[in-house]
Amino acid sequence: MFTAPSEPSGVPLAQQVMHDSGPLFVPQQPRELGDEVELRVWVPESWPLRTIALRTLVNAEMSTSVLSLDRHEERGAWWRTSIRMTNPVMPYRFCLISDGESVPSYAWLTAAGIQPWDVSDATDFRLVVHEPAPDWVDDAVVYQIFPDRFARSARAEVDAAGRPTGNHVPDWAHPMAWNEPAAEGGTLNGTQLYGGDLDGVIEHLDHIASLGANTVYLTPIFPGGSVHRYDASTFDHVDPLLGGDDALVRLSEALHARGMRLMLDLTTNHTGVTHEWFQRAQADSNAPEAEFYSFSSHPDAYRCWLGIPSLPSLEHSSRLLRERLLAGPGSIVGRYLSDPFLADGWRIDVAHMTGRNGAEDHNLEVATTIRQTMRDIATRTGRGTWLLAEHGHDATGDLQGDGWHGTMNYAGFTRPLWAWLSEQDSPVNWLGLPMTTPRIPGWAAARTLRDYNAHMPWPSRLHSQNQLSSHDTPRIRTVVGNRERHLVALAAQAALPGVPTLFAGDELGLQGRNGEHARTPMPWEAIAALDEWRDRPAQTALERDIDPVILTAVRDLMALRHTHEALRRGGLQWLHMGQESMTLLRTHPDGNVLVHLARAAHEPITIDLRLLPTGDATTLLHALGDVQWSSEDGELTLQADTPGAALLALPARNAVAALASTPAPGDRHH
């Protein structure tokens, strides 16, 4: 068996010098140029440090300073320095000069850990003054709904066989009874109309809220030529199949009355071939809308998304297009964020492709234009909104500027957890690659979780979605193959930095072999029968349809996240990366949470808590599976006999509370 390479420094993670971007180490994030930002570094006594220096870049030129010793503790010391925000993005790292033979004499501490050699700037910590996502995003748990497959309301019209009927059913649709299976092929699945609507969402808000979810994200709601609606025929009104504009207003009002929020989905990269803009562009090459698209030969040869003729690409070199679609309160973006719809954010479909065509690249311009529209609306109304980019691979290069707040973090969350928790010899496609999902050791998954995410600013990571599956992927239950590993995946989703995002049905353990098959209707009859199930033997027909254990775990874990500030807003330190397990610490001045995730049984792991910037008392918050823990004389031992997880509370040290109350020099925001 290929075994884990050692940490580059040769020092166990829990004994290393520590800094992260959370509030324990960066007490106050900058808000504007000129702010002075305090930085703190924890040095355990086991690391014989001689000097620690800060290196940052000011106007792209290297600037350095030596940290000062702030205070000693029993098993370590805090060091302190500060950075003045001269530029909108300030990268920084720490140089460690040490004595002794147990640690490197020369090393760099970056967001990717400690490296005992010179490394590029790519994984430097970053401070940014770009306006962050609104505060509510830090506390969000998102519930993603594919509207046609979620729920029919009492308003829905169906025939005697239970299939949608009425004047609104389009010619392309194949009406389906709610319990008929969804096709695995995209073409047929896209025309299978089950009849879910927005009033159906309203009727099931109790279920959504019971999960701890406080934000509903809807895939597109505009009319199109399919049930997925990524082929919009207009952006000017909500699809009558979903209840029209009035239904969206009713849903928005119902959510906001509960203190919940609404997120919508917009295709800025393309429209459908039946879109009114494209119809005008095809009919008249001199029409204003003709510049919204790129025709090589008018009217039938045009650029389209991935070569699919039904999805003509939008050309963001057109100023008029940006005015109509993106810029200002009267644009499509602005209209649905404003009264009466009052959406709280946009998820932008294939955001990474938007505005990119050969030598042209308007992607950042698109993102910053939407952000400015959101900023203008916030100034006028006081309502902060969230801008999220879909991106299936490396999004980090698009997250450095004043554009997208975050991304759907497939590369930095979904992929590593899939590859760690997948079944052996999994038949599931590897998220678009021409192969099935690999099975990798825990240390490899953990290094992806650490090293990939080190390339993005911390606010971008906190404001990105962490999804185990979505309407575009197989279901997580199908990926991992059983309940035990599904529970481990849920614990990771509740514990890691980012916004937990549940795809409707994942809380029930529903299966899905690909993105289309995953778009199965919600089994509301089975959910309603849960109370009866509790008094019956296991493996009834109901349990084969849904998994009540997963439902309970989702509720418990998301409640835990809402209770503990460290899980929502805390920093992240890696403590152990093993073959079958990984251990991490979410750091926060109000108290820390240690998280242990086990894919399978493993031998005991011992962590000396006295070397961490925490107290060494431990309190069990939640456990899944057969994971054992014990603490004696400041040493924590973790062991597992099955897949599982344990979350333990660790108090802040007394000195940390004192540090947290000490204003940083010149910090105007304390």
Secondary structure, DSSP 8 states (H G I E B T S, - for coil): -------TTSS-GGGS-B--SSTTTSSS---STT-EEEEEEEEETTS-EEEEEEEEEETTEEEEEE-EEEEEETTEEEEEEEEE--SSEEEEEEEEEE-SSSS-SEEEEETTEEESS---GGG-EEEE-S----GGGGG--EEEE-GGGT---TT--B-TTS-B-STT--TT-EE--TTS---SSHHHHTTEE----HHHHHHTHHHHHHTT--EEEES--S-BSSSS--SBS-SSS--GGGTHHHHHHHHHHHHHHTT-EEEEEE-SSB--TT-HHHHHHHH-TTSGGGGGS-EEETTTEE-BGGG-TTSBB--TT-HHHHHHHTSSTTSHHHHHHSTTT---EEEETTTTTTTEETTEE-HHHHHHHHHHHHHHHHHHH----EEEE--SS--GGGSSSSS-SEEB-IIIIIHHHHHHHS-TT--SEETTEEEE-----HHHHHHIIIIIGGGS-HHHHHTSEEES--TTS--HHHHH-SHHHHHHHHHHHHHSSSEEEEETTGGGT---SSTTTT-----HHHHHTHHHHTTS-SS-HHHHH--HHHHHHHHHHHHHHHH-HHHHH-EEEEEEE-SSEEEEEEE-TT-EEEEEEESS-EEEEEEEGGGSSS-S--EEEEEESSEEEEEETTEEEEEESSSEEEEEEE---HHHHHHHTS--TT-TT-
